[in-house]
């Protein structure tokens, strides 16, 4: 038996009746040669990790724009935290950990520079329906042609709004929310915008006083509420407190003028870049100019902007719009 055969046999004998077995995948758009060492979802994980889009996540904003300090989250560290939480839940529920991991690692590949500020720009400049999860699918299907399995693409597409076809995909929606609620509080405290005591006492009492305690409470609640069921749920009391904590975070961090004071500048910069390349498509990099043979200018410029890292966008803006000093 190959290693792959052993993986399939182990899944059949150990996973829950509600788990998605690798052998049942609907497959890829383009067939590839089988691998004796890795299951299909393991191969998807590896394709994602080796992609350019995944590497770019290290220089994309999570909440605080282009932080110079070393310990603030980026889109990459957020992704790794989501993956860790998703694997923990999947393992406890005896679901397919490989599938959950692959979806988690790919869920934000299409995120714009400067976080949701970039999304707002592309909604204004290109399409009101633009969303990072749609762009993530475009990255894996068109821009990088990772040729992932249907189940991983389905989980990526539905990770924000819910409705994935597998329980493993539904885990990612919960893991994403647990990760960003807690690490955004941690970063806000590091930035001096919040203190732990600012969190309402009843939420600290019910969910925990620390980053780790809150994550443990939320994850444990999902496991208790979902065990033995064909659904991913959270206990109602913990769900209500988690929702209240999210609302607190939204009001005190996501709308905080200190934390978000630079977002207007970021949006103005990205909009100028979009308008410039929309008017001068010949100035696009070669790979994007080639795409103009099959796509509209707006679509190609949207792809280019959404793929940028924060620092790339800033440097490009300087190159295009800030004059160099005369050195004659």
Protein Blocks (a to p, Z undefined) as FASTA:
>chain_A
ZZklmmmmmmmmmmcfkbccfklpgbjfbdcdddfkbcfklmmmmmmmmpmklmmmmmcc
fklgcifbfkbccfklmmmmmmmmmmmmmmmnopafklmmmmmmmmmmmpcehijmlmmm
mmmmmomkbcfklmmmmmmmmmnonopafklmmmmmmmmngoiabfklmmmmmmmmmmmm
mmmmmmmmmnomacfklpcfklmmmnopbfklmmmmmmmmmmmmmgopacddddfklmmm
mmmmmmmmmmmmmmmmklmmmmmmmmmmmmmmmmmmmmmmmlpcfklmmmmmmmcfklmm
mmmmmmpcfklmmmmmmmmmmccddfZZ
